[in-house]
Amino acid sequence: MFETIKKIFDPYEPDLVEWPVNILKACHQGKGGGSPPAPPPAPPAPDPYEVAQAQGAQNRAAAISQAEIAMVNQMTPFGGLEWSRRGTTPISTGAEGETYGGTPQYTAVQTLSPDQQRILDLSSQAQIGYGDIATSQLGAVEDRLSSPVDYTGIAPAPTINLEDFVGTAPVADFGGIPQAGQLDYSGVAPAPTLDYSGVAQAPQLDYSGVAPAPTLDYSGLGAAPQFDQAYQDQISQAIRDRADIWQTRDLDRLENRLTNQGINIGTEAWDREMGRYQTGINDFNLAADLQGLQHATQRLGAEQAARQMATGELGDIYSAGTADRGRALAELGSIYQSRVSDRDRALAELSNIYTAGVSDRDRAISELGNIYSAGASDRDRGIAEASQLFGLQANARDRAVAEASQLFALQAGARDRAINELMVQRNQPLNELAAMLSGVQLQQPQFLTPPQPTISAGDLQGAQYANYQGALQQQAMQNRNNLIGFQAQQAQNNALTGGLFGLAGAGIMAYPWSDRRLKKNATIIGKLKNGLNVYSFNYIWENGAKQIGVMADEVKKVLPHAVHRRDGFDTVDYSEVLA
């Protein structure tokens, strides 16, 4: 049948290679034919034992470097510090007792300056001498330390009893002071109230006997007069009708005169005379319209005057009714004001009576208040005198308490001094022994703290496994790209095969147009075994998905019997082309 040849990029070879695909075999298999390229080999997994051993060696090297950085030899005015390596501790691998490398061991030696060394020697000698003396004196103080402290020659601790000196604390006595007074309003008349029951109710205005307010009713006058355009047109038309007879007569006379004078219709003189005649007619018509306007205006003025006269009569009637109602309302107002005045006088009398009662009650309450204030003043003076007496007694007791406290402090101070003297006599031999044993203090060299940099071992194990994971991901990506390229190639081959065989199946019923003149965007995409090119194209009347087929002019050269004619264009029998 036929084959297609495509150029693709081989992921295993950097050069471009030819990839032939057998279309018939692809169609027979139903999957496009062929198989995807074999995936690239997986990278070898790292040896965990070797990786762990390398990582341990790197960690140990980092720890040794960090320790050696901190081993700084130092020299001070009081002495020095020096580090020296003294050997190596081997490290076992755990496999059959084998060892490798080792951890270095160091010794730190501290030395004193000559002066400090001499002080150390003298101090050691002094401490030995003081120790011998102290040892010989221990027997002398053994008896004193074995017996308890004797306080028999010291007076007992003093005590203080304030009641023996000052008696009990004073208490303020208010028994002879009268109790606080109370205000008694029982003899005072109750507060007065205003009683309006005998006063007439407030008057109300009654308009029921007054005629309702008059209103102006213009309904009998009809609508207000308006300018009558129809009347104006009627008058103007009547004037024009009366003048129509003589206007016609004048036109006839003008035409006869012009004819007799040899002036014909259509000449300039004829048109000029006729223009003058028509101007006169127009002026007459304007005058007729003006006469109609004057008549209509006069008629409107007469109608408006008549309506104004009728409106005035209605206004007079309305004014008279309003005046009568105003007089009735004024009479009602006078009666209302008289009743209000009578009620106001009754209310004023009640208010005067109420005010007098309130004044009498206020005077009675004021007298009770004066009596109460006098009693309260007497009680306040009694309380002040009792408080003053209490203050004098409390001051006298406070002075006595201060004197007793001062005497107690003197007695306690004398006893404390006696106890201190006794304890000094007992502790003096012990203090002397302690002084002998203390000796001279040695000044130790003060070394500087060297910088402590942090050296972190590289993550060799993590890097090794990360590199392995990256290689696995790269291998998976290459495999995925190979599969995608293979699937795309198979899809293209299937499309080409399906299109051509679709044309072959359609050719059984009708031959499709294959004339080059009816095609555009033609591109060679393959070749049949018989040498015919396979094209992708669009018909000149479409812009959608491309079609697949051959060109009729090329088929004529190889298979002329497969080419037919329809409507002036060439068609191809694809069953012959693909046979």
Backbone hydrogen bonds, N-H to C=O, Kabsch-Sander energy under -0.5 kcal/mol:
donor,donor_aa,acceptor,acceptor_aa,energy
3,E,527,K,-0.8
4,T,21,V,-1.4
6,K,19,W,-1.1
8,I,6,K,-0.5
8,I,17,V,-1.0
10,D,8,I,-0.6
10,D,15,D,-0.7
13,E,10,D,-0.7
17,V,8,I,-1.1
19,W,6,K,-1.7
21,V,4,T,-1.7
23,I,2,F,-0.8
23,I,21,V,-0.8
24,L,2,F,-0.6
26,A,22,N,-2.0
27,C,23,I,-2.7
28,H,24,L,-2.3
29,Q,25,K,-2.2
30,G,26,A,-1.8
31,K,26,A,-0.6
32,G,26,A,-1.2
51,V,47,D,-2.6
52,A,48,P,-2.9
53,Q,49,Y,-2.5
54,A,50,E,-2.5
55,Q,51,V,-2.5
56,G,52,A,-2.6
57,A,53,Q,-2.2
58,Q,54,A,-2.2
59,N,55,Q,-2.5
60,R,56,G,-2.7
61,A,57,A,-2.3
62,A,58,Q,-2.1
63,A,59,N,-2.3
64,I,60,R,-2.7
65,S,61,A,-2.3
66,Q,62,A,-2.3
67,A,63,A,-2.3
68,E,64,I,-2.5
69,I,65,S,-1.9
70,A,66,Q,-1.1
71,M,67,A,-0.7
71,M,68,E,-0.6
72,V,70,A,-1.7
73,N,71,M,-0.5
74,Q,81,L,-2.3
76,T,79,G,-3.6
79,G,76,T,-1.2
80,G,111,T,-2.2
81,L,74,Q,-2.9
82,E,109,V,-2.4
84,S,107,T,-2.0
86,R,105,Q,-2.6
87,G,105,Q,-1.0
89,T,103,T,-3.1
91,I,100,Y,-0.9
93,T,98,E,-3.1
94,G,98,E,-0.6
96,E,94,G,-0.7
98,E,95,A,-1.6
100,Y,91,I,-2.2
103,T,89,T,-2.8
105,Q,87,G,-3.2
107,T,84,S,-2.9
109,V,82,E,-2.9
109,V,107,T,-0.5
111,T,80,G,-2.3
113,S,78,F,-1.7
117,Q,113,S,-2.8
118,R,114,P,-2.3
119,I,115,D,-2.6
120,L,116,Q,-2.3
121,D,117,Q,-2.2
122,L,118,R,-3.1
123,S,119,I,-2.8
124,S,120,L,-2.1
125,Q,121,D,-2.3
126,A,122,L,-3.0
127,Q,123,S,-2.8
128,I,124,S,-1.9
129,G,125,Q,-2.3
130,Y,126,A,-3.6
131,G,127,Q,-2.2
132,D,128,I,-1.9
133,I,129,G,-2.4
134,A,130,Y,-2.8
135,T,131,G,-2.2
136,S,132,D,-2.0
137,Q,133,I,-1.8
138,L,134,A,-1.0
139,G,135,T,-0.5
141,V,137,Q,-1.4
142,E,138,L,-0.7
143,D,139,G,-0.6
145,L,141,V,-2.3
146,S,142,E,-1.8
147,S,143,D,-1.0
151,Y,149,V,-0.6
154,I,151,Y,-1.6
162,L,160,I,-0.5
164,D,161,N,-1.2
165,F,161,N,-0.7
165,F,162,L,-0.8
166,V,162,L,-3.3
167,G,162,L,-0.6
167,G,163,E,-0.8
174,F,172,A,-0.6
177,I,174,F,-1.3
185,Y,183,L,-0.6
188,V,185,Y,-1.5
196,Y,194,L,-0.6
199,V,196,Y,-1.4
207,Y,205,L,-0.6
210,V,207,Y,-1.5
217,D,215,T,-0.5
218,Y,216,L,-0.6
221,L,218,Y,-1.4
222,G,219,S,-0.8
229,Q,227,F,-0.9
232,Q,228,D,-1.7
233,D,229,Q,-2.5
234,Q,230,A,-2.2
235,I,231,Y,-2.2
236,S,232,Q,-2.4
237,Q,233,D,-2.4
238,A,234,Q,-2.0
239,I,235,I,-2.0
240,R,236,S,-2.1
241,D,237,Q,-2.6
242,R,238,A,-2.1
243,A,239,I,-1.5
244,D,240,R,-0.7
244,D,241,D,-0.8
245,I,241,D,-0.5
247,Q,243,A,-2.0
248,T,244,D,-2.1
249,R,245,I,-2.1
250,D,246,W,-2.8
251,L,247,Q,-1.9
252,D,248,T,-2.2
253,R,249,R,-2.5
254,L,250,D,-2.3
255,E,251,L,-2.5
256,N,252,D,-2.5
257,R,253,R,-2.4
258,L,254,L,-2.4
259,T,255,E,-2.3
260,N,256,N,-2.9
261,Q,257,R,-1.8
262,G,259,T,-1.7
263,I,258,L,-3.1
264,N,262,G,-0.7
267,T,264,N,-1.5
271,D,267,T,-2.5
272,R,268,E,-2.3
273,E,269,A,-2.4
274,M,270,W,-2.5
275,G,271,D,-2.1
276,R,272,R,-2.0
277,Y,273,E,-2.4
278,Q,274,M,-2.6
279,T,275,G,-2.2
280,G,276,R,-2.0
281,I,277,Y,-2.1
282,N,278,Q,-2.5
283,D,279,T,-2.5
284,F,280,G,-2.3
285,N,281,I,-2.5
286,L,282,N,-2.3
287,A,283,D,-2.1
288,A,284,F,-2.4
289,D,285,N,-2.4
290,L,286,L,-2.2
291,Q,287,A,-2.3
292,G,288,A,-2.3
293,L,289,D,-2.3
294,Q,290,L,-2.2
295,H,291,Q,-2.3
296,A,292,G,-2.4
297,T,293,L,-2.4
298,Q,294,Q,-2.5
299,R,295,H,-2.1
300,L,296,A,-2.2
301,G,297,T,-2.4
302,A,298,Q,-2.0
303,E,299,R,-2.2
304,Q,300,L,-2.4
305,A,301,G,-2.1
306,A,302,A,-2.2
307,R,303,E,-2.1
308,Q,304,Q,-2.4
309,M,305,A,-2.1
310,A,306,A,-2.0
311,T,307,R,-2.7
312,G,308,Q,-2.1
313,E,309,M,-1.9
314,L,310,A,-2.0
315,G,311,T,-2.2
316,D,312,G,-2.2
317,I,313,E,-2.1
318,Y,314,L,-2.4
319,S,315,G,-2.5
320,A,316,D,-2.2
321,G,317,I,-2.2
322,T,318,Y,-2.3
323,A,319,S,-2.3
324,D,320,A,-2.2
325,R,321,G,-2.1
326,G,322,T,-2.1
327,R,323,A,-2.1
328,A,324,D,-1.9
329,L,325,R,-2.3
330,A,326,G,-2.1
331,E,327,R,-2.0
332,L,328,A,-2.0
333,G,329,L,-2.2
334,S,330,A,-2.1
335,I,331,E,-2.1
336,Y,332,L,-2.4
337,Q,333,G,-2.5
338,S,334,S,-2.1
339,R,335,I,-2.0
340,V,336,Y,-2.3
341,S,337,Q,-2.2
342,D,338,S,-2.0
343,R,339,R,-2.1
344,D,340,V,-2.4
345,R,341,S,-2.1
346,A,342,D,-1.8
347,L,343,R,-2.4
348,A,344,D,-2.2
349,E,345,R,-2.0
350,L,346,A,-2.1
351,S,347,L,-2.2
352,N,348,A,-2.2
353,I,349,E,-2.2
354,Y,350,L,-2.4
355,T,351,S,-2.6
356,A,352,N,-2.2
357,G,353,I,-2.0
358,V,354,Y,-2.3
359,S,355,T,-2.2
360,D,356,A,-2.2
361,R,357,G,-2.0
362,D,358,V,-2.3
363,R,359,S,-2.1
364,A,360,D,-1.8
365,I,361,R,-2.5
366,S,362,D,-2.3
367,E,363,R,-2.0
368,L,364,A,-1.9
369,G,365,I,-2.1
370,N,366,S,-2.0
371,I,367,E,-2.0
372,Y,368,L,-2.4
373,S,369,G,-2.5
374,A,370,N,-2.1
375,G,371,I,-2.0
376,A,372,Y,-2.3
377,S,373,S,-2.1
378,D,374,A,-1.9
379,R,375,G,-1.9
380,D,376,A,-2.2
381,R,377,S,-2.1
382,G,378,D,-1.8
383,I,379,R,-2.3
384,A,380,D,-2.2
385,E,381,R,-2.0
386,A,382,G,-2.2
387,S,383,I,-2.3
388,Q,384,A,-2.1
389,L,385,E,-2.1
390,F,386,A,-2.1
391,G,387,S,-2.1
392,L,388,Q,-1.9
393,Q,389,L,-2.0
394,A,390,F,-2.4
395,N,391,G,-2.2
396,A,392,L,-2.0
397,R,393,Q,-2.0
398,D,394,A,-2.3
399,R,395,N,-2.0
400,A,396,A,-1.7
401,V,397,R,-2.4
402,A,398,D,-2.0
403,E,399,R,-2.0
404,A,400,A,-2.2
405,S,401,V,-2.2
406,Q,402,A,-2.0
407,L,403,E,-2.0
408,F,404,A,-2.0
409,A,405,S,-2.1
410,L,406,Q,-1.9
411,Q,407,L,-2.0
412,A,408,F,-2.3
413,G,409,A,-2.3
414,A,410,L,-2.1
415,R,411,Q,-1.7
416,D,412,A,-2.1
417,R,413,G,-2.1
418,A,414,A,-1.6
419,I,415,R,-2.0
420,N,416,D,-2.3
421,E,417,R,-2.2
422,L,418,A,-2.0
423,M,419,I,-2.1
424,V,420,N,-2.3
425,Q,421,E,-2.0
426,R,422,L,-1.4
427,N,423,M,-2.4
428,Q,424,V,-1.7
431,N,427,N,-2.4
432,E,428,Q,-2.1
433,L,429,P,-2.0
434,A,430,L,-2.2
435,A,431,N,-2.2
436,M,432,E,-1.9
437,L,433,L,-2.1
438,S,434,A,-1.5
439,G,435,A,-1.2
444,Q,442,L,-0.8
447,F,445,P,-0.7
455,I,453,P,-0.6
456,S,454,T,-0.6
460,L,458,G,-2.3
463,A,459,D,-2.6
464,Q,460,L,-2.4
465,Y,461,Q,-2.2
466,A,462,G,-2.6
467,N,463,A,-2.5
468,Y,464,Q,-1.8
469,Q,465,Y,-2.7
470,G,466,A,-2.5
471,A,467,N,-2.1
472,L,468,Y,-2.2
473,Q,469,Q,-2.6
474,Q,470,G,-2.5
475,Q,471,A,-2.4
476,A,472,L,-2.5
477,M,473,Q,-2.5
478,Q,474,Q,-2.5
479,N,475,Q,-2.2
480,R,476,A,-2.4
481,N,477,M,-2.8
482,N,478,Q,-2.5
483,L,479,N,-2.1
484,I,480,R,-2.5
485,G,481,N,-2.7
486,F,482,N,-2.4
487,Q,483,L,-2.7
488,A,484,I,-2.4
489,Q,485,G,-2.2
490,Q,486,F,-2.4
491,A,487,Q,-2.4
492,Q,488,A,-2.1
493,N,489,Q,-2.4
494,N,490,Q,-2.8
495,A,491,A,-2.2
496,L,492,Q,-2.3
497,T,493,N,-2.6
498,G,494,N,-3.2
499,G,495,A,-2.4
500,L,496,L,-2.2
501,F,497,T,-2.7
502,G,498,G,-2.0
503,L,499,G,-1.9
504,A,500,L,-2.1
505,G,501,F,-2.4
506,A,502,G,-2.3
507,G,503,L,-2.0
508,I,505,G,-1.0
509,M,506,A,-1.2
510,A,506,A,-2.3
514,S,570,D,-2.1
515,D,570,D,-0.9
518,L,515,D,-1.6
519,K,516,R,-1.4
520,K,538,N,-2.9
523,T,536,S,-2.1
525,I,534,V,-3.0
526,G,534,V,-1.2
527,K,3,E,-0.8
528,L,532,L,-3.2
529,K,1,M,-1.0
531,G,528,L,-1.8
534,V,526,G,-2.4
535,Y,549,G,-3.5
536,S,523,T,-2.4
537,F,547,Q,-2.0
538,N,520,K,-2.6
540,I,518,L,-1.9
542,E,539,Y,-2.0
547,Q,537,F,-3.8
549,G,535,Y,-2.3
552,A,514,S,-2.9
554,E,551,M,-0.6
555,V,551,M,-1.7
556,K,552,A,-2.1
557,K,553,D,-0.6
558,V,554,E,-0.7
558,V,555,V,-0.8
559,L,555,V,-3.5
562,A,559,L,-1.6
563,V,560,P,-1.5
564,H,571,T,-2.5
566,R,569,F,-2.8
569,F,566,R,-1.9
571,T,564,H,-2.8
572,V,512,P,-1.7
573,D,562,A,-2.7
574,Y,572,V,-0.9
576,E,573,D,-1.1
577,V,573,D,-1.6
578,L,574,Y,-2.3
579,A,576,E,-0.7
